[in-house]
Amino acid sequence: MVGQKIVVLGTGGTIAGTAPSESDTLAYTAARIGVGQLVAAVPALAAAPVEIEQVLQLDSKDMDAEHWVSLAARCAVHLERDEVAGVVVTHGTDTLEETAYFLHRVLAPRKPLVLTCAMRPANSVQSDGPQNLLDAVAVARSGRIVGVVAVCAGRVHGAVEVVKQHPYRLDAFCSGEGGPLAVVEEGRLRILRVLPPDSPGRREARLASLPPARDWPWVEIVTSHACADARLVDGLVRLGIGGLVVAGTGNGSVHHALEVALLRAVDQGVAVRRATRCAQGMVLPHGGDVLADSQGLSPVKARIALMLDLMADAVTTSAPLSPPAP
C-alpha cells in the first residue's frame, strides 16, 4: 500500500529567489533560499508528512543535461519508496516545461511527480511560491493524478502540453488548446479532463539506458522566418551537429533556402524534425512533406525527444552517437 509521505526536492528558481526589496519583482536573484526554508514558510505543511532534499540550486535558465540526470535519479529513488505517495519538485519557470517533458520521457512514473514554481521571488509582497507549493503537495497527495504534471496558479498541466506563455504574470503557464487537466481549489483537486496517453509510436529511452550526459548527441533548434539564412544550418553540420529541430511558420512551413539546407543536412546523416513556432496547435502532416514532423511537440520538447530517440537508436544499433556540443 502506498504511503502518505510527500518528498519535496528543491532545484532553485524564482520560487527560491530573493530581491533587494519586497516591492521589487524584477531585479531579483534566483536560487538563494533552500527548499527547507520554502517548506517552513508554508504553515499548513507543518503537520504533514513531508520530507525535503536539496538536489540542485540554480536559475533554471542554466539547466543542462547533468542537472536533468541528477534530478531524474533522485526522483526515481523516492518514487520507488513504498512510504512515498508522490514527489514535488520546486523549479524555475524558464525551463520548467523542458524538465517536465524530460522526466515524463525517462521516468514515466506511476505516482504523481509534480513540478511547481513561482513568478515572484520568495521575499516579494506578491510572492506566489507558498500557495503554489501548497497546491502541488495537495495534487501529489490526492491520489487522483499520476505521472508528471506542473502546478502553477491553481492549475494542473500535463508534461507533454505545458508551456510558459507569459514572461511576467502569475498565471504564466497554459496547456494549449486542450486546457489544464485540473484545478486546485482550497486544497481540493477538481479534474477537468483525463490525462492524455503518450503519443502513439513514441519510443521510451529510460533513465538507466542513457549514456553519460557529456556524451549526449548535440541537437539544436533553428527558426524559419522571413529572410532566413541557410548558412546557420550548413555551419552547424560542419561542426558535427547530430540533430536539428526547425521551428517552422504556420503548419511547419520552412523558408525555401532553409529547407534546402536542412535537406542537405539529412543527406549527411543529420536527423531533422519540423515543429511550428505558433503558440497553439500542432503541425498537421500531409503527403507533400519532405521533413519529418514533431508529432505535436513544441520545438523545445521536440529537441528533447530527438535527443532521446538518437540515444535509443544508438543503443539498438550499437552505432556511435553524434559528437556532443563543442
N, C-alpha and C positions, 0 to 999 in steps of 0.2 A: 504493500500500500504506500502511495506517495505521501511524503510528509508535508508539513506546512511551512518549513523554513524557506525564506527567500534570501538568495545571495545577491548582494549589490556590488558590482565591480565598477571601479572608477577608472576613467581614462582621461580626465581633464575636461577641456572645452569651456565654453562660456558659463555653463552651469557651475563651474568651479573657478570662475574668474572674479577679479576684483577691479574696481575703478577708483580713481582718485577721490571721487565724492559720490554720494548716494544718488545724486541727480544726473550723473554722467553715464549715459548708456552707450557711448561710442568709444571713448578713449580708455578702454579697459584692457587688462592683460588676462588672457585665458589661462586656465590650469594653474591656479595659485592655491586653491584650497583642497585639502584631502577629502576623500569620499566619506571618511568617518565624521568629519565636521558637517558635511552635507546632510548625512542621515540624522545627526544630532540636532540639526536645525529644524527638523520636522517632528514636533512633539507627538504627533499621532502615531509615529513609528516606534516610540519608546517601548511600548509594551508588546510589540510584535516580534516574532522570532525572525530576526534579520541578522545576517552575517555579512561582513564587509571585507573587501580586499581591494587594494590599490594596484591595478595591473599596469597602467600607464599614467603619465601626467604630461599632456601636450595639447597644443592647439590642433584641432582636428584637420585643419588645412595642411598640416605636416604629416598626416598619417601615411605610412608606407607599408610595404609587404611584410617586413619583420614585425611591425606593430600588429597587423592583422593576424599573423600566425600566433603571436603571443596571446592575443586576446581570445582567439578561437580555441586555443589549447586550454586556457583556464575555464572558458565557458563549458567545454566538453567535460572537463573533470567534475565540475559542480553539477552539471545536468545528469551525470551518471549516479549521483548520490541518492539513495533511497529517501533520505530525510528532506531532500530539497524539492519544493514544488515548482520552482521556477527561478530564473536568473534575470536580474535587471542590470543593464549597462548604462552608466551615465556617460554621455558622449557629446562632442561638439556638433553643432548643426551643419557646418560646412560640408562635411563628407559623410554625414550620418547615413544617407541613402546608399552610399557605396559600401560602407561597412555592413549595413543591414543585409544587402544582397550577397556580399561575400559570405557572411555567416550562414545565410539561408542555403547557399550552394554547398558549402563544405561540411556543414553540420546537419542540416535538415532535422532539427530537434523535434522530439515528440512531447516535449514540455514547452511551456512558454519561455521565450528568450526575448526580453523586452528592452529596446533601446529608448532612452529618454534624454532630454536635453533642456536648454534654456536659451532664450533670446536676449535676456538681460543678465548682467553679472550678479554674483551672489549678494553683494552689498548694495544693490540698487533698490531704491524705494519701490520700483516696479518689478522686483525680482519674481520671475515665474518658475524658477527651479524647484522650490519646495512643493508646489502644487503638482507640477509635472512628475516629480519623483513619487509623491504620494499616489498619484493616479497609476503610475507604472507598476508600483507594488500591488495595487488593487487588481490590475489586469493579470499580473503574474500569479496572484493567489486565487483568482476567480475559478480556475479550472475549466473555463469556457472557451479559451483560445489556446491553441498550440502553435508551435513554430515561431519564426522571427517576425516581430512586429515593432513598430515605432509608436510612441505615445507622446503627443505634444498638444497643449491647449485643449485637453479633454477629448481629443480624437485619437483613434487607433487606426494605424495604416499598415498594410501588408508590405513585406520587404521588397517584393517584386515591383510594386506600384509606387511606393512612397517617393516623393520628390520635394526638394525645398523650392518653394515658389515665390518667396518674398525675402528680401535681404534684411528687413528690419522689424516687421510687425510680429506680435506674439504668436499669432496663428500662422506660422511660416510654412507649414507643410500641407501637401494635398496628396490625394491618391488618383489624380487624373479624372477621367470621365466616370469611373465606377464609384467614386466617393469613398469615404472611410469605411472600414469594416465594422466599427463600433464607436460608441461614445462612452465616456465615464462621467456619471452624474452623481455627485455626492457620495463618491466611493463605490457606486454600483455600476456594473457594466451592462450596457444595452446594445445588443447585437443588431446591426443594420443589414448585414449580408454575410453570406458564408465565405470564408477564406478560399480564394480560388486555388485549384490544384496547380502543380508545376506545369510549365509549358510542355506539350507533348513532344517526345523525342529529345528532351533536354538530358544530356548525359551528366552524371554526377561525378565530380572529382573530390573524393573525400579527403579530409584533412590529413589523414595518415599517409596518403599516397602522394602528397605534394612534395616536390624537391625543396631543398633549402631556398629561402626567399631570394638569396643573392643569385640564384640560377633560374629564376622565373623568366619566361620569354618577355621580350620587350614589345609592348603594344601601346600605340598612341592613338589619339583622336585628331582628325583633321576636319575642318568645316568647309562645306561648299557655300560659296557666296558669289555675288557679282564680282567680276574681275579676278576670280580665283587663279592662283599661280601654281602650275604643276611642279615647279622646281622644289617645293617643300617635300612632296612625295618622293621625287627622284633622289633628293638628298638623304631622306630617311632610309631609303632602300640601300643606298651606297654605304650607309653607316651600319647596316645589318639589322634593320627592324624585322621583327618576327610577324607582326600583325598590325593592321590598321582598321580603325572604325571611322567611317565618314559620316558626319552629321549632315545629312542632305537637306535640301529645301523641300517644302511640301511633302509629297508622298515619297520621300527619299530620293528625289531627283538630284543629279550631280552635274555641275558645270562641265561642259564638254572637255575642256582642257584637263581638268582634274580627273575626270573619268578615264581619259586615255592614259594618264599616268598611273592610275590605280590598276588598270588592266595590265599595264607593263609590269607593275609590282606583282600581280597574280602570276604572270608568266615566269617570274623569277622566284616563285615559291612563297611569296608573302600572302598570308591569309587576310582577306578583306571582308568586312561586314558593313552593311549600309543601314543606318538609322535615320531618324528625322530630327531636325533641330526644333520642330514645333513642340510647344509645351504640352499639348494634348494629342490624343490619337496615336496611331501606330502606322508603320509602313504596310501597305497592302500590296503583296507581291502580285505580279502578272506575268504573262508569257514572254514579254519582251525584256525582262530583267537580265542584265549582264553581270550584276554583282549581287551576291547573296544578301538577304535582308537579316535584320537582327532579331526576328521573331518577337517583335513587340517591345523589345527592351530600349530604354533610353540610351544615348551614346555612352554615358559613363558606366552604366550597367552592362552594355554590350561589350565594352572593353574588358570588364572583369570576366564575363562569360567566355570571351575569345581566349583570354589568357588560360583559363581553366581547361578549355577544350584543347588548346595546344599542348598543355601538360598531360591531359588524358591521352591524346594521340601519341605522345612520346612514350608513355608507359605501355600502351597497347602494341605499338610497332617497334619499340626499342630504338626509335630514331632519336638522334640528338636534338635537344632544344635549340631554338634560335639563340643568339647571344643575348645576354641581359643588356639593359640600357647602359650606355657608356658612362 
